[in-house]
Amino acid sequence: MSQSESFTVKCQDPGDGSGDVIIDLPHEVLAAMNVAIGDRLSIELIDGSIVLKPVRDADQHDRLF
């Protein structure tokens, strides 16, 4: 994603009592960020918005879509 985009998603309770939430990210978001299921994302709260960024390990190869 070269510019910021905003999406609204629903948080789901996994039902295990952990207090965690599950967020399903739309395919277009994953593709725009060049990430896939299993990739790690950093999460920050910036000016009231949740900002996700891919975490790239030095030994991780870029994924091709």
PDB file of N, CA, C and O in Angstrom:
ATOM      1  N   MET A   1       0.848  -1.172   0.000  1.00  0.00           N
ATOM      2  CA  MET A   1       0.000   0.000   0.000  1.00  0.00           C
ATOM      3  C   MET A   1       0.886   1.225   0.000  1.00  0.00           C
ATOM      4  O   MET A   1       1.658   1.438   0.935  1.00  0.00           O
ATOM      5  N   SER A   2       0.785   2.006  -1.010  1.00  0.00           N
ATOM      6  CA  SER A   2       1.623   3.189  -1.075  1.00  0.00           C
ATOM      7  C   SER A   2       1.010   4.348  -0.306  1.00  0.00           C
ATOM      8  O   SER A   2       1.731   5.241   0.140  1.00  0.00           O
ATOM      9  N   GLN A   3      -0.288   4.349  -0.148  1.00  0.00           N
ATOM     10  CA  GLN A   3      -0.937   5.391   0.632  1.00  0.00           C
ATOM     11  C   GLN A   3      -1.844   4.739   1.662  1.00  0.00           C
ATOM     12  O   GLN A   3      -2.198   3.566   1.540  1.00  0.00           O
ATOM     13  N   SER A   4      -2.214   5.500   2.667  1.00  0.00           N
ATOM     14  CA  SER A   4      -3.067   4.965   3.718  1.00  0.00           C
ATOM     15  C   SER A   4      -4.472   4.746   3.200  1.00  0.00           C
ATOM     16  O   SER A   4      -5.017   5.569   2.465  1.00  0.00           O
ATOM     17  N   GLU A   5      -5.042   3.635   3.591  1.00  0.00           N
ATOM     18  CA  GLU A   5      -6.435   3.339   3.294  1.00  0.00           C
ATOM     19  C   GLU A   5      -7.102   2.934   4.589  1.00  0.00           C
ATOM     20  O   GLU A   5      -6.453   2.410   5.495  1.00  0.00           O
ATOM     21  N   SER A   6      -8.373   3.171   4.675  1.00  0.00           N
ATOM     22  CA  SER A   6      -9.117   2.857   5.877  1.00  0.00           C
ATOM     23  C   SER A   6     -10.153   1.777   5.592  1.00  0.00           C
ATOM     24  O   SER A   6     -10.875   1.843   4.597  1.00  0.00           O
ATOM     25  N   PHE A   7     -10.219   0.783   6.471  1.00  0.00           N
ATOM     26  CA  PHE A   7     -11.196  -0.294   6.373  1.00  0.00           C
ATOM     27  C   PHE A   7     -11.834  -0.481   7.732  1.00  0.00           C
ATOM     28  O   PHE A   7     -11.189  -0.283   8.762  1.00  0.00           O
ATOM     29  N   THR A   8     -13.090  -0.860   7.737  1.00  0.00           N
ATOM     30  CA  THR A   8     -13.781  -1.194   8.977  1.00  0.00           C
ATOM     31  C   THR A   8     -14.022  -2.693   8.985  1.00  0.00           C
ATOM     32  O   THR A   8     -14.596  -3.246   8.047  1.00  0.00           O
ATOM     33  N   VAL A   9     -13.579  -3.348  10.054  1.00  0.00           N
ATOM     34  CA  VAL A   9     -13.757  -4.790  10.197  1.00  0.00           C
ATOM     35  C   VAL A   9     -14.374  -5.071  11.560  1.00  0.00           C
ATOM     36  O   VAL A   9     -14.328  -4.230  12.457  1.00  0.00           O
ATOM     37  N   LYS A  10     -14.948  -6.252  11.709  1.00  0.00           N
ATOM     38  CA  LYS A  10     -15.537  -6.651  12.981  1.00  0.00           C
ATOM     39  C   LYS A  10     -14.567  -7.532  13.749  1.00  0.00           C
ATOM     40  O   LYS A  10     -13.903  -8.395  13.174  1.00  0.00           O
ATOM     41  N   CYS A  11     -14.494  -7.307  15.049  1.00  0.00           N
ATOM     42  CA  CYS A  11     -13.711  -8.162  15.934  1.00  0.00           C
ATOM     43  C   CYS A  11     -14.604  -9.307  16.391  1.00  0.00           C
ATOM     44  O   CYS A  11     -15.768  -9.103  16.736  1.00  0.00           O
ATOM     45  N   GLN A  12     -14.047 -10.509  16.388  1.00  0.00           N
ATOM     46  CA  GLN A  12     -14.798 -11.688  16.794  1.00  0.00           C
ATOM     47  C   GLN A  12     -14.169 -12.286  18.046  1.00  0.00           C
ATOM     48  O   GLN A  12     -12.946 -12.366  18.159  1.00  0.00           O
ATOM     49  N   ASP A  13     -14.993 -12.694  18.960  1.00  0.00           N
ATOM     50  CA  ASP A  13     -14.541 -13.358  20.178  1.00  0.00           C
ATOM     51  C   ASP A  13     -14.277 -14.826  19.845  1.00  0.00           C
ATOM     52  O   ASP A  13     -15.170 -15.512  19.347  1.00  0.00           O
ATOM     53  N   PRO A  14     -13.056 -15.322  20.113  1.00  0.00           N
ATOM     54  CA  PRO A  14     -12.784 -16.725  19.811  1.00  0.00           C
ATOM     55  C   PRO A  14     -13.533 -17.690  20.727  1.00  0.00           C
ATOM     56  O   PRO A  14     -13.565 -18.892  20.464  1.00  0.00           O
ATOM     57  N   GLY A  15     -14.135 -17.174  21.799  1.00  0.00           N
ATOM     58  CA  GLY A  15     -14.939 -18.017  22.673  1.00  0.00           C
ATOM     59  C   GLY A  15     -14.139 -18.881  23.624  1.00  0.00           C
ATOM     60  O   GLY A  15     -14.667 -19.839  24.189  1.00  0.00           O
ATOM     61  N   ASP A  16     -12.848 -18.547  23.811  1.00  0.00           N
ATOM     62  CA  ASP A  16     -12.018 -19.372  24.695  1.00  0.00           C
ATOM     63  C   ASP A  16     -11.718 -18.701  26.032  1.00  0.00           C
ATOM     64  O   ASP A  16     -10.954 -19.230  26.839  1.00  0.00           O
ATOM     65  N   GLY A  17     -12.324 -17.529  26.264  1.00  0.00           N
ATOM     66  CA  GLY A  17     -12.120 -16.833  27.528  1.00  0.00           C
ATOM     67  C   GLY A  17     -10.791 -16.118  27.646  1.00  0.00           C
ATOM     68  O   GLY A  17     -10.467 -15.614  28.722  1.00  0.00           O
ATOM     69  N   SER A  18     -10.007 -16.054  26.577  1.00  0.00           N
ATOM     70  CA  SER A  18      -8.675 -15.459  26.626  1.00  0.00           C
ATOM     71  C   SER A  18      -8.689 -13.934  26.600  1.00  0.00           C
ATOM     72  O   SER A  18      -7.716 -13.299  27.005  1.00  0.00           O
ATOM     73  N   GLY A  19      -9.782 -13.345  26.128  1.00  0.00           N
ATOM     74  CA  GLY A  19      -9.823 -11.894  25.954  1.00  0.00           C
ATOM     75  C   GLY A  19      -9.254 -11.464  24.608  1.00  0.00           C
ATOM     76  O   GLY A  19      -9.263 -10.278  24.278  1.00  0.00           O
ATOM     77  N   ASP A  20      -8.756 -12.433  23.825  1.00  0.00           N
ATOM     78  CA  ASP A  20      -8.239 -12.134  22.486  1.00  0.00           C
ATOM     79  C   ASP A  20      -9.399 -11.869  21.540  1.00  0.00           C
ATOM     80  O   ASP A  20     -10.554 -12.159  21.851  1.00  0.00           O
ATOM     81  N   VAL A  21      -9.072 -11.314  20.378  1.00  0.00           N
ATOM     82  CA  VAL A  21     -10.070 -11.132  19.330  1.00  0.00           C
ATOM     83  C   VAL A  21      -9.498 -11.645  18.017  1.00  0.00           C
ATOM     84  O   VAL A  21      -8.284 -11.686  17.818  1.00  0.00           O
ATOM     85  N   ILE A  22     -10.398 -12.032  17.134  1.00  0.00           N
ATOM     86  CA  ILE A  22     -10.026 -12.463  15.784  1.00  0.00           C
ATOM     87  C   ILE A  22     -10.544 -11.401  14.826  1.00  0.00           C
ATOM     88  O   ILE A  22     -11.698 -10.981  14.915  1.00  0.00           O
ATOM     89  N   ILE A  23      -9.682 -10.969  13.906  1.00  0.00           N
ATOM     90  CA  ILE A  23     -10.073 -10.004  12.893  1.00  0.00           C
ATOM     91  C   ILE A  23      -9.783 -10.607  11.535  1.00  0.00           C
ATOM     92  O   ILE A  23      -8.629 -10.904  11.224  1.00  0.00           O
ATOM     93  N   ASP A  24     -10.810 -10.792  10.721  1.00  0.00           N
ATOM     94  CA  ASP A  24     -10.630 -11.272   9.353  1.00  0.00           C
ATOM     95  C   ASP A  24     -10.336 -10.074   8.457  1.00  0.00           C
ATOM     96  O   ASP A  24     -11.175  -9.187   8.296  1.00  0.00           O
ATOM     97  N   LEU A  25      -9.141 -10.057   7.877  1.00  0.00           N
ATOM     98  CA  LEU A  25      -8.778  -8.972   6.959  1.00  0.00           C
ATOM     99  C   LEU A  25      -9.202  -9.358   5.549  1.00  0.00           C
ATOM    100  O   LEU A  25      -8.929 -10.473   5.104  1.00  0.00           O
ATOM    101  N   PRO A  26      -9.869  -8.445   4.838  1.00  0.00           N
ATOM    102  CA  PRO A  26     -10.292  -8.736   3.470  1.00  0.00           C
ATOM    103  C   PRO A  26      -9.107  -9.061   2.562  1.00  0.00           C
ATOM    104  O   PRO A  26      -8.002  -8.554   2.758  1.00  0.00           O
ATOM    105  N   HIS A  27      -9.353  -9.911   1.567  1.00  0.00           N
ATOM    106  CA  HIS A  27      -8.301 -10.317   0.623  1.00  0.00           C
ATOM    107  C   HIS A  27      -7.599  -9.120  -0.003  1.00  0.00           C
ATOM    108  O   HIS A  27      -6.379  -9.133  -0.164  1.00  0.00           O
ATOM    109  N   GLU A  28      -8.358  -8.083  -0.357  1.00  0.00           N
ATOM    110  CA  GLU A  28      -7.740  -6.916  -0.999  1.00  0.00           C
ATOM    111  C   GLU A  28      -6.757  -6.203  -0.079  1.00  0.00           C
ATOM    112  O   GLU A  28      -5.792  -5.601  -0.549  1.00  0.00           O
ATOM    113  N   VAL A  29      -6.997  -6.266   1.224  1.00  0.00           N
ATOM    114  CA  VAL A  29      -6.055  -5.671   2.186  1.00  0.00           C
ATOM    115  C   VAL A  29      -4.777  -6.503   2.225  1.00  0.00           C
ATOM    116  O   VAL A  29      -3.678  -5.952   2.171  1.00  0.00           O
ATOM    117  N   LEU A  30      -4.913  -7.826   2.319  1.00  0.00           N
ATOM    118  CA  LEU A  30      -3.737  -8.702   2.344  1.00  0.00           C
ATOM    119  C   LEU A  30      -2.903  -8.534   1.075  1.00  0.00           C
ATOM    120  O   LEU A  30      -1.677  -8.441   1.143  1.00  0.00           O
ATOM    121  N   ALA A  31      -3.564  -8.494  -0.079  1.00  0.00           N
ATOM    122  CA  ALA A  31      -2.856  -8.351  -1.350  1.00  0.00           C
ATOM    123  C   ALA A  31      -2.151  -6.999  -1.444  1.00  0.00           C
ATOM    124  O   ALA A  31      -1.009  -6.926  -1.897  1.00  0.00           O
ATOM    125  N   ALA A  32      -2.819  -5.937  -1.022  1.00  0.00           N
ATOM    126  CA  ALA A  32      -2.219  -4.602  -1.090  1.00  0.00           C
ATOM    127  C   ALA A  32      -1.006  -4.474  -0.168  1.00  0.00           C
ATOM    128  O   ALA A  32      -0.073  -3.724  -0.456  1.00  0.00           O
ATOM    129  N   MET A  33      -1.030  -5.221   0.952  1.00  0.00           N
ATOM    130  CA  MET A  33       0.094  -5.186   1.889  1.00  0.00           C
ATOM    131  C   MET A  33       1.165  -6.215   1.534  1.00  0.00           C
ATOM    132  O   MET A  33       2.223  -6.256   2.161  1.00  0.00           O
ATOM    133  N   ASN A  34       0.888  -7.047   0.522  1.00  0.00           N
ATOM    134  CA  ASN A  34       1.793  -8.121   0.111  1.00  0.00           C
ATOM    135  C   ASN A  34       2.067  -9.087   1.269  1.00  0.00           C
ATOM    136  O   ASN A  34       3.210  -9.462   1.533  1.00  0.00           O
ATOM    137  N   VAL A  35       0.985  -9.477   1.948  1.00  0.00           N
ATOM    138  CA  VAL A  35       1.086 -10.448   3.036  1.00  0.00           C
ATOM    139  C   VAL A  35       0.075 -11.567   2.799  1.00  0.00           C
ATOM    140  O   VAL A  35      -0.846 -11.433   1.993  1.00  0.00           O
ATOM    141  N   ALA A  36       0.263 -12.659   3.510  1.00  0.00           N
ATOM    142  CA  ALA A  36      -0.629 -13.813   3.389  1.00  0.00           C
ATOM    143  C   ALA A  36      -0.867 -14.395   4.775  1.00  0.00           C
ATOM    144  O   ALA A  36      -0.245 -13.975   5.751  1.00  0.00           O
ATOM    145  N   ILE A  37      -1.758 -15.350   4.851  1.00  0.00           N
ATOM    146  CA  ILE A  37      -2.037 -16.027   6.110  1.00  0.00           C
ATOM    147  C   ILE A  37      -0.738 -16.618   6.643  1.00  0.00           C
ATOM    148  O   ILE A  37      -0.007 -17.291   5.916  1.00  0.00           O
ATOM    149  N   GLY A  38      -0.460 -16.363   7.907  1.00  0.00           N
ATOM    150  CA  GLY A  38       0.757 -16.857   8.540  1.00  0.00           C
ATOM    151  C   GLY A  38       1.846 -15.803   8.666  1.00  0.00           C
ATOM    152  O   GLY A  38       2.770 -15.966   9.462  1.00  0.00           O
ATOM    153  N   ASP A  39       1.753 -14.706   7.882  1.00  0.00           N
ATOM    154  CA  ASP A  39       2.722 -13.622   8.009  1.00  0.00           C
ATOM    155  C   ASP A  39       2.462 -12.853   9.302  1.00  0.00           C
ATOM    156  O   ASP A  39       1.346 -12.845   9.822  1.00  0.00           O
ATOM    157  N   ARG A  40       3.504 -12.212   9.807  1.00  0.00           N
ATOM    158  CA  ARG A  40       3.368 -11.438  11.037  1.00  0.00           C
ATOM    159  C   ARG A  40       3.149  -9.970  10.711  1.00  0.00           C
ATOM    160  O   ARG A  40       3.714  -9.435   9.758  1.00  0.00           O
ATOM    161  N   LEU A  41       2.310  -9.328  11.528  1.00  0.00           N
ATOM    162  CA  LEU A  41       2.033  -7.905  11.384  1.00  0.00           C
ATOM    163  C   LEU A  41       2.310  -7.213  12.703  1.00  0.00           C
ATOM    164  O   LEU A  41       2.034  -7.753  13.774  1.00  0.00           O
ATOM    165  N   SER A  42       2.868  -5.990  12.613  1.00  0.00           N
ATOM    166  CA  SER A  42       2.971  -5.169  13.818  1.00  0.00           C
ATOM    167  C   SER A  42       1.671  -4.381  13.922  1.00  0.00           C
ATOM    168  O   SER A  42       1.002  -4.130  12.919  1.00  0.00           O
ATOM    169  N   ILE A  43       1.327  -3.999  15.125  1.00  0.00           N
ATOM    170  CA  ILE A  43       0.097  -3.244  15.343  1.00  0.00           C
ATOM    171  C   ILE A  43       0.411  -2.071  16.259  1.00  0.00           C
ATOM    172  O   ILE A  43       1.044  -2.235  17.302  1.00  0.00           O
ATOM    173  N   GLU A  44      -0.043  -0.873  15.853  1.00  0.00           N
ATOM    174  CA  GLU A  44       0.171   0.335  16.640  1.00  0.00           C
ATOM    175  C   GLU A  44      -1.113   1.145  16.655  1.00  0.00           C
ATOM    176  O   GLU A  44      -1.894   1.098  15.705  1.00  0.00           O
ATOM    177  N   LEU A  45      -1.329   1.877  17.719  1.00  0.00           N
ATOM    178  CA  LEU A  45      -2.428   2.821  17.797  1.00  0.00           C
ATOM    179  C   LEU A  45      -1.839   4.204  17.540  1.00  0.00           C
ATOM    180  O   LEU A  45      -1.055   4.706  18.346  1.00  0.00           O
ATOM    181  N   ILE A  46      -2.215   4.821  16.417  1.00  0.00           N
ATOM    182  CA  ILE A  46      -1.680   6.129  16.032  1.00  0.00           C
ATOM    183  C   ILE A  46      -2.845   7.075  15.781  1.00  0.00           C
ATOM    184  O   ILE A  46      -3.658   6.845  14.886  1.00  0.00           O
ATOM    185  N   ASP A  47      -2.922   8.132  16.567  1.00  0.00           N
ATOM    186  CA  ASP A  47      -3.993   9.138  16.427  1.00  0.00           C
ATOM    187  C   ASP A  47      -5.379   8.511  16.359  1.00  0.00           C
ATOM    188  O   ASP A  47      -6.213   8.934  15.558  1.00  0.00           O
ATOM    189  N   GLY A  48      -5.629   7.514  17.188  1.00  0.00           N
ATOM    190  CA  GLY A  48      -6.942   6.890  17.260  1.00  0.00           C
ATOM    191  C   GLY A  48      -7.202   5.820  16.214  1.00  0.00           C
ATOM    192  O   GLY A  48      -8.288   5.241  16.187  1.00  0.00           O
ATOM    193  N   SER A  49      -6.230   5.545  15.353  1.00  0.00           N
ATOM    194  CA  SER A  49      -6.384   4.504  14.333  1.00  0.00           C
ATOM    195  C   SER A  49      -5.435   3.353  14.619  1.00  0.00           C
ATOM    196  O   SER A  49      -4.320   3.561  15.100  1.00  0.00           O
ATOM    197  N   ILE A  50      -5.876   2.147  14.325  1.00  0.00           N
ATOM    198  CA  ILE A  50      -5.018   0.975  14.440  1.00  0.00           C
ATOM    199  C   ILE A  50      -4.261   0.831  13.127  1.00  0.00           C
ATOM    200  O   ILE A  50      -4.869   0.745  12.060  1.00  0.00           O
ATOM    201  N   VAL A  51      -2.936   0.807  13.207  1.00  0.00           N
ATOM    202  CA  VAL A  51      -2.086   0.746  12.017  1.00  0.00           C
ATOM    203  C   VAL A  51      -1.371  -0.601  11.997  1.00  0.00           C
ATOM    204  O   VAL A  51      -0.671  -0.960  12.944  1.00  0.00           O
ATOM    205  N   LEU A  52      -1.556  -1.343  10.902  1.00  0.00           N
ATOM    206  CA  LEU A  52      -0.906  -2.638  10.716  1.00  0.00           C
ATOM    207  C   LEU A  52       0.209  -2.494   9.697  1.00  0.00           C
ATOM    208  O   LEU A  52       0.041  -1.840   8.668  1.00  0.00           O
ATOM    209  N   LYS A  53       1.356  -3.112   9.988  1.00  0.00           N
ATOM    210  CA  LYS A  53       2.482  -3.125   9.060  1.00  0.00           C
ATOM    211  C   LYS A  53       3.081  -4.521   9.051  1.00  0.00           C
ATOM    212  O   LYS A  53       3.164  -5.161  10.099  1.00  0.00           O
ATOM    213  N   PRO A  54       3.504  -5.012   7.877  1.00  0.00           N
ATOM    214  CA  PRO A  54       4.144  -6.330   7.828  1.00  0.00           C
ATOM    215  C   PRO A  54       5.472  -6.319   8.565  1.00  0.00           C
ATOM    216  O   PRO A  54       6.207  -5.332   8.527  1.00  0.00           O
ATOM    217  N   VAL A  55       5.773  -7.423   9.234  1.00  0.00           N
ATOM    218  CA  VAL A  55       7.072  -7.613   9.888  1.00  0.00           C
ATOM    219  C   VAL A  55       7.878  -8.521   8.979  1.00  0.00           C
ATOM    220  O   VAL A  55       7.508  -9.675   8.761  1.00  0.00           O
ATOM    221  N   ARG A  56       8.960  -8.014   8.455  1.00  0.00           N
ATOM    222  CA  ARG A  56       9.793  -8.781   7.529  1.00  0.00           C
ATOM    223  C   ARG A  56      11.053  -9.245   8.248  1.00  0.00           C
ATOM    224  O   ARG A  56      11.873  -8.432   8.676  1.00  0.00           O
ATOM    225  N   ASP A  57      11.198 -10.563   8.377  1.00  0.00           N
ATOM    226  CA  ASP A  57      12.423 -11.137   8.941  1.00  0.00           C
ATOM    227  C   ASP A  57      13.519 -11.076   7.891  1.00  0.00           C
ATOM    228  O   ASP A  57      13.234 -11.093   6.694  1.00  0.00           O
ATOM    229  N   ALA A  58      14.757 -11.007   8.326  1.00  0.00           N
ATOM    230  CA  ALA A  58      15.882 -10.932   7.408  1.00  0.00           C
ATOM    231  C   ALA A  58      15.974 -12.171   6.519  1.00  0.00           C
ATOM    232  O   ALA A  58      16.431 -12.080   5.380  1.00  0.00           O
ATOM    233  N   ASP A  59      15.548 -13.322   7.024  1.00  0.00           N
ATOM    234  CA  ASP A  59      15.655 -14.558   6.243  1.00  0.00           C
ATOM    235  C   ASP A  59      14.363 -14.920   5.514  1.00  0.00           C
ATOM    236  O   ASP A  59      14.288 -15.958   4.856  1.00  0.00           O
ATOM    237  N   GLN A  60      13.345 -14.063   5.630  1.00  0.00           N
ATOM    238  CA  GLN A  60      12.065 -14.343   4.979  1.00  0.00           C
ATOM    239  C   GLN A  60      12.104 -13.867   3.531  1.00  0.00           C
ATOM    240  O   GLN A  60      12.539 -12.749   3.255  1.00  0.00           O
ATOM    241  N   HIS A  61      11.655 -14.704   2.612  1.00  0.00           N
ATOM    242  CA  HIS A  61      11.605 -14.332   1.205  1.00  0.00           C
ATOM    243  C   HIS A  61      10.306 -13.604   0.923  1.00  0.00           C
ATOM    244  O   HIS A  61       9.269 -13.916   1.507  1.00  0.00           O
ATOM    245  N   ASP A  62      10.369 -12.619   0.012  1.00  0.00           N
ATOM    246  CA  ASP A  62       9.149 -11.913  -0.376  1.00  0.00           C
ATOM    247  C   ASP A  62       8.194 -12.874  -1.081  1.00  0.00           C
ATOM    248  O   ASP A  62       8.614 -13.732  -1.858  1.00  0.00           O
ATOM    249  N   ARG A  63       6.932 -12.717  -0.801  1.00  0.00           N
ATOM    250  CA  ARG A  63       5.922 -13.558  -1.431  1.00  0.00           C
ATOM    251  C   ARG A  63       5.520 -12.945  -2.768  1.00  0.00           C
ATOM    252  O   ARG A  63       5.479 -11.725  -2.926  1.00  0.00           O
ATOM    253  N   LEU A  64       5.233 -13.801  -3.703  1.00  0.00           N
ATOM    254  CA  LEU A  64       4.769 -13.354  -5.010  1.00  0.00           C
ATOM    255  C   LEU A  64       3.307 -13.685  -5.158  1.00  0.00           C
ATOM    256  O   LEU A  64       2.886 -14.801  -4.851  1.00  0.00           O
ATOM    257  N   PHE A  65       2.529 -12.736  -5.622  1.00  0.00           N
ATOM    258  CA  PHE A  65       1.099 -12.952  -5.845  1.00  0.00           C
ATOM    259  C   PHE A  65       0.841 -12.920  -7.318  1.00  0.00           C
ATOM    260  O   PHE A  65      -0.302 -13.079  -7.748  1.00  0.00           O
TER     261      PHE A  65
END
